[in-house]
Amino acid sequence: MSPTVFRYNQYKFLFFSREERRMHVHVWSPDGEAKIRLEPEIELAVNKGLIQSEIGELLKITKERIHEIKESWRKHFSR
């Protein structure tokens, strides 16, 4: 199960159920994907095919919407 947290332009922010205990979010686009860790700080963990400017934009959006992402994580993984 991979619940979508939100969409931003061509990017889909989502979770993979039970992939890793550390809080993180995956981002998919037609051009590639990224994994962004949320704790202890927001940082890029994996990049497959995205250019640096996209990564910068994704990190910025993650920071802006961190509370929403964390709340969605807690709701999803508390089941």
C-alpha positions as a Markdown table, in Angstrom:
| # | Residue | x | y | z |
|---|---|---|---|---|
| 1 | Met | 0.0 | 0.0 | 0.0 |
| 2 | Ser | 1.4 | 3.4 | -1.0 |
| 3 | Pro | -0.8 | 6.2 | 0.2 |
| 4 | Thr | -0.4 | 9.6 | -1.6 |
| 5 | Val | 0.2 | 12.4 | 0.9 |
| 6 | Phe | -0.3 | 15.2 | -1.8 |
| 7 | Arg | 0.5 | 16.2 | -5.3 |
| 8 | Tyr | 2.6 | 19.2 | -6.3 |
| 9 | Asn | 2.8 | 20.0 | -10.1 |
| 10 | Gln | 4.1 | 16.7 | -11.7 |
| 11 | Tyr | 5.3 | 15.3 | -8.3 |
| 12 | Lys | 3.5 | 12.8 | -6.1 |
| 13 | Phe | 4.5 | 12.6 | -2.5 |
| 14 | Leu | 3.8 | 9.2 | -1.0 |
| 15 | Phe | 4.7 | 6.6 | 1.6 |
| 16 | Phe | 5.6 | 2.9 | 1.1 |
| 17 | Ser | 4.1 | 1.0 | 3.9 |
| 18 | Arg | 6.6 | -0.5 | 6.3 |
| 19 | Glu | 9.6 | 0.1 | 4.2 |
| 20 | Glu | 11.7 | 1.8 | 6.9 |
| 21 | Arg | 10.9 | 2.9 | 10.4 |
| 22 | Arg | 12.7 | 6.3 | 10.1 |
| 23 | Met | 10.2 | 9.0 | 9.0 |
| 24 | His | 10.6 | 9.8 | 5.3 |
| 25 | Val | 8.6 | 10.5 | 2.1 |
| 26 | His | 9.0 | 9.3 | -1.5 |
| 27 | Val | 8.5 | 11.6 | -4.4 |
| 28 | Trp | 7.7 | 10.3 | -7.9 |
| 29 | Ser | 7.6 | 12.1 | -11.2 |
| 30 | Pro | 7.6 | 11.1 | -14.8 |
| 31 | Asp | 11.4 | 11.8 | -14.8 |
| 32 | Gly | 12.5 | 9.9 | -11.7 |
| 33 | Glu | 12.1 | 9.6 | -8.0 |
| 34 | Ala | 13.6 | 10.6 | -4.7 |
| 35 | Lys | 13.4 | 9.6 | -1.1 |
| 36 | Ile | 13.6 | 12.4 | 1.5 |
| 37 | Arg | 14.2 | 11.7 | 5.2 |
| 38 | Leu | 12.3 | 13.9 | 7.6 |
| 39 | Glu | 14.2 | 13.2 | 10.8 |
| 40 | Pro | 16.5 | 14.1 | 12.4 |
| 41 | Glu | 16.4 | 16.8 | 9.7 |
| 42 | Ile | 15.1 | 17.1 | 6.1 |
| 43 | Glu | 17.6 | 15.6 | 3.7 |
| 44 | Leu | 17.9 | 13.8 | 0.4 |
| 45 | Ala | 18.4 | 10.0 | 0.9 |
| 46 | Val | 18.0 | 8.7 | -2.7 |
| 47 | Asn | 17.8 | 10.3 | -6.1 |
| 48 | Lys | 17.0 | 8.4 | -9.2 |
| 49 | Gly | 16.9 | 10.5 | -12.3 |
| 50 | Leu | 16.0 | 13.9 | -11.0 |
| 51 | Ile | 18.1 | 17.0 | -11.7 |
| 52 | Gln | 19.6 | 19.1 | -9.0 |
| 53 | Ser | 17.1 | 22.0 | -9.5 |
| 54 | Glu | 14.2 | 19.5 | -9.0 |
| 55 | Ile | 15.8 | 18.2 | -5.8 |
| 56 | Gly | 16.1 | 21.7 | -4.5 |
| 57 | Glu | 12.4 | 22.4 | -5.3 |
| 58 | Leu | 11.3 | 19.1 | -3.6 |
| 59 | Leu | 13.3 | 19.8 | -0.5 |
| 60 | Lys | 11.8 | 23.3 | -0.3 |
| 61 | Ile | 8.2 | 22.0 | -0.7 |
| 62 | Thr | 8.9 | 19.3 | 1.9 |
| 63 | Lys | 10.1 | 21.9 | 4.4 |
| 64 | Glu | 7.0 | 24.1 | 3.7 |
| 65 | Arg | 4.6 | 21.1 | 4.1 |
| 66 | Ile | 6.5 | 19.2 | 6.8 |
| 67 | His | 3.7 | 19.3 | 9.4 |
| 68 | Glu | 1.2 | 17.9 | 6.8 |
| 69 | Ile | 3.6 | 15.1 | 5.8 |
| 70 | Lys | 4.4 | 14.2 | 9.5 |
| 71 | Glu | 0.7 | 14.2 | 10.4 |
| 72 | Ser | -0.1 | 11.9 | 7.4 |
| 73 | Trp | 2.8 | 9.6 | 8.5 |
| 74 | Arg | 1.5 | 9.3 | 12.0 |
| 75 | Lys | -2.1 | 8.6 | 10.8 |
| 76 | His | -0.9 | 6.0 | 8.3 |
| 77 | Phe | 1.5 | 4.2 | 10.4 |
| 78 | Ser | -0.5 | 4.2 | 13.7 |
| 79 | Arg | -2.9 | 1.6 | 12.2 |
